[in-house]
Amino acid sequence: MFHSPSKHKDFGVFLPVANGGWIISKTTPVLDGLYATNKAAAVKADEVGMDFVMSMGKFRGFGGETDHWGTALESVTMMAGIAEATKNVRIWATIHPLLQNPAVAAKMIATLDHISGGRAGLNIVAGAYRGEFAQMGAWDDALTHDDRYVLTEEWTRIVKRLWSEDSVDFDGKFFTMKDCQSKPKPLSKPRPELICAGMSDRGFQFSVREADVCFIGGRTPEERRDASRRAKIAAEGMGKTIKTYAMCTVVHAESDAGAEALVERYKGGADMGAILAMLESWGVPAEKLSTVAAQQGAFMTHTVVGSPATCAEQVQAFVTDCELDGLMLIFPDYVEGLSMFGSEILPGLRSVFS
């Protein structure tokens, strides 16, 4: 059956392309969001045998004492440098269809694919945060949530066609192409991988239909497993397959107690100003912000905590219980975390998921 989870699992890295990474705290190791930090993380991921590295697209931070995500590099440009610095790891960059013409985007990712020798992938982000996009005049109040996905569907189909066809004519609601040409074609066959993380019903359908990899979420293992199954069953109904991935933060120390102490330290330094601003941008109602922020805390993703052996058990269980095809990993300190993961956890995971 199409929706049976694959035996092979991918393990990749969500690069710290914006300052602070994915723990909103004043007491974590410093992640400045700059190129040297990202290059070091990507090179280490490549050295230890990770499958991919991905960077998000971010244009405005959340303020607070840490100015969380206030400093961020542009995704595609940075990943071109990462491509030159690595040899094997797949290179996934992010583009917002609201900000880039599809012909320009197709050319950008084709260029990244040539630089990387056929390792490029495109993470498509259809959603938008008003404050982030309004600052650059790119927010249209008349554009509904569903409209954004109509736009993104048109955009994605044009990009796919430009990667494979000599000339593209297209007359849609949002885009018009007339004898549009794009050469060279990507090296990747049949094309660069497409990744998406739409979690609304409309976004979920788009992700399953158009992408190769769908990032799923959920507050519990059961919710994540259900989302993974839902994606695979939906893909089967469309006559295709889909991989489901999730995000996971790894906090390790020599002992379980030491790792738990780090978690408490990071929680104690939570930047509540930035957390509140983040939740507000996500649309949490004002009257619920304080309660949700207290529940959210400093950590933005599912987190495994403990010694390397304990983290290995938790990662394996997370992937298995949620019926995932891969994980995108986050670390408080990327080089240290990846060094540990590559030497003490990844070989075991490869032996189990092969």
N, C-alpha and C positions, 0 to 999 in steps of 0.2 A: 504494500500500500504506500502511496505517496507520503502519507503523513507519519510514517514510522520515522523516528529520529535516526539520523545517520550515526554510524559508529565513530567515524573520525570527528574530532572536535577541534575547532580553531581557537587559539588563544592569542589575543592581541592586546594593544596598549592604547588607551585614550591619552594622547599627549597633553602635557600641561601648557597648552597654547595661550592660556590666559592666567594671569597671576592668581596664586592661591589654590589652583587646581580644584579638586572636588571635595575639599573639606574646608568649610567656611569658619576659620578659626585663627586667632592671634597667636596660638601656641604650636602650630605645625612647623615643620621645616620650611624654609623660605623657598617658594616657587615664584620666580619673577616673571614668567611668561615670555622671556626673551629667547633668542635663537640658540644661544649656547646651551641653555638648559634643555631645550627641545631636541637639539642635535645629540646631546649626550644620552638622553633617554632613548632616542631612536636607534642610535648606534649600538647601545647595550642590548636593546630588544632584538636587533639583527644578530648580534654576536651570540646570544643565548638561544636563538632559534624560534623566536615568536613568529606568528603567522602574518600579522599586519600591524600597522600603526595608523591611527586616525587623528585628525585635528578638527575641531569644531570651527564654525564661523561666528565671531562675536564682535559687536561694534559699540557696546556700552556696558559698563559695569554696574554694580549694585551699591557702590559707596560703602558706608560703614567705616569703622576704624581702619580696616585693611584695604579699602577701595577694591573689594573683591571683583575680579574680572575687569577692572578698569584698564589694565594694560593687556592687550591681546594683539598678536601678529595676524596678518591676513593668511588664511588657510592655504590657498593654492600656491601662492608665492613661496611660503615657508616650505611646503611639501616638495617643491622643486629642488630646494637646497637639500632637504632630507633624502630625496631620491639619489642625489650625487654622493651622499655620505654613507649610503647603505648598499647592500648587494642583493639580498634575497627577500626581505620583508616586503609585504604588499603595502602600497602607499595610497591611503584614502584621504581625499580632501573634501571640504564642504563648500557648497554653493547654495545661496538662496535664490530661487527663481524670481522672486520679487525684485532682485537687485541686478541681475545679469540677463542680457538678451541671450536666448538659447544658442544662437550661432556663435556668439562670443564664448559662452560656456563650453560648447562642443570643442571649439578650437583650444581653449585653455586645458581641458582634460586630455585631449589628444596630444598636446605638447608635453604635458606631464607624463603621459604614457610613453612617449619617445624618450624623454630624459631618463625614465626609470627602467627602460628596456622591457616594457610591457607589464609593469606592476601596478598601474594606476587604478584607482576606484573613485567613484563619486558618491558622496553622501548628500542627498537632496533634502533640504529643510524647507518645507512648504509653509510652516507656521511663521508667525512674526509677533514680536512684542512691540506694542505701540510706541513706548518711549524710545526704544532703540531705533526704530525706523523713522519716527516723526522727526528726529533730530537732523536727518538728512533729506527731509522732504519726500520720503518714500512710503509714507503711510496714507492710505486712501480709506476714509471712513465709510465710503459707499461699498467697499469690497468686503463681502461677507466671508465667514469661515469656509462655506462651500465654494464660493467664488475663487478663493485662494487655491483650492484643490483643482478646480476646473483649469485655472491658469497653469498650475503645476503639471497637470496631465498633458496639456498642450505642449508645454515647455519640454517635458521629458520625451514625448513622442518625436518632437522635432530634433532633439539632441540625438536620440537613437538613430533616426533616419540620416542625419548628417554624418554619423559615424560609418554608415554603410552604403549610402546612395550617392551617385555622382551629382545629382541636382534635386533640390527639394522645393516643391510648391506646397504652400499651406495657407489656408484662409480660415482662421479660427476666430473665437470671440476676443482673444487677447493678443494673438500674434499673427502676422502675415509674412510669409516667405515667398519670394518670387525668384525662381531659378537660383536658389541659394546654394552655394557650393562651399565645401570645406575639405581641404587637403593639407597635409597628409591624413589618411585615416589612422586610427589608433593601431598599435601593434597587437594589443590584446585580442584574443579570439574567444568568442565571437565579438566581444567588445569589452571595455572596462566594466568592472563590477559596479552595480548600483546598490546603494544602501539607503534605507529610510527608517524613520522611527515614529511615524504617525500613530497616535494612540486613540484619537477619536474614532468613531465608527467610519466616518468619511476618510480620515487619514489611514486607518487600518486597511480599508479596501484598496486605496491607492498603493500603499506599501506592498501589499501582497501581489497585486496585479502587475506593477511596474518594476519592482526591485528584485534583486537576487538575495538580499539579506534584509531581514526585518528585525529591528530592535524592539523587544517587548519589555513591558514593565509590570508592576503589581506590588502590592504591599505585603503579600504573603507568598510562600512557595506555591500554594494552591492557585492563587491568582495568576502567578507567572506561568505555571504549568498549563492552566486553562487557556491563557493567551497564546502560548506556543502551539497548543493543539488546535486552537481556533484558526491560527494563521495557516497551519499545514493543511487542515481540512478545507479551508477556503481556497488555497492554492490548488488543491486536488480538483476542486470543482471547476477551476479555470483551466485545467489540463496542464498544469505546471507544478514545479516544486519550489519551495522557499526555505531558506535557512533562518532559524531564529537564534538571536544572540541576546544577551543581557549584559549590564554593567556590574562590576564588582570591585569594591575597594579592599585591598589587602593590608592589614596592619599586623606586622610581625615583630617578635623579639625572641630572645633565646628561650624564654619560658612563656607559658600561657599567662602567668601572673604579670610578667613584664609587659606583654602586649596589652593586657587589660588596663594596666597603669597608663600606657600611652593613650589609649582610647579615652580614659577619664581626663587626662591632661588636655587632649584636643577638645573634648566636650566642654571642659571648664573655660576654655578660651574662645568659645563660640562668639562670633561677631554678630550679635543680634540685630544691629542696624542693617547689615548687609543681608541677613536672612529675611528680615521683614520686607526689604525692598525687592528681593528675589521673589518672594511669595506674592507680593502685590503685583509684580509684573506677570506672574502666572495667572492672575485673575482671582486670587483668594479674596473674598469679601472683607471689607475693612473691619467689620465686627468680629470676624473669626481669625484675624491675622495673629494676634497674640497667642491664642490657643494652638493654632497650627504651627506657629514658629517654635513654640516650646516642644511640640511633638517632633517636629522636623529636626531641630538641633543642628549641629555642625556638619553632620554627614549627609551627603546628597544621594548616596546609592546604598544598595545592599553591601554589607561589610563582613568579611571573615577576619577573625581575630585569634591570635595565638602563636605558639611556636611554629616553625616551618612544618612539622609533622601534623599539627592540629590544623593549620591553614590548608594543607594538602587534603586532609579528610573533608574539610568543609567545602572546598572548591569542588571536589569530586561529587559530593552529595548535592551541591547546588546545581551543577550541570545535569546530573542524573535525575534528580527529583523534579526539576522543572522541564525536563525533556528538551534541553537546549542543544544547538549545534556549535555553540561557541560562547566565549566570554571576552569582553573588553575590559581589561584590568586597569586599575588606578592605584597609585602608591603615594604615601606621604612624601617619601624620598625615592625618586624613580630609579636612579642608578643603583642605590643600595637594595631597593626592593626587587628590581629585576635581576640583580646578581644572585640574590637568594633564590628567587623563583626559578631562575634558569638552572641553578645547580641542584636545588633540593626538592623542587616540586614538579617542574615541567617534565623531567624524564619519567617519573612515575605516571603522570597523566598520559604521556604518549604511550606507555606500555598498556594502560587500561583502555584508552580510547584509540585503538589502531585497527 
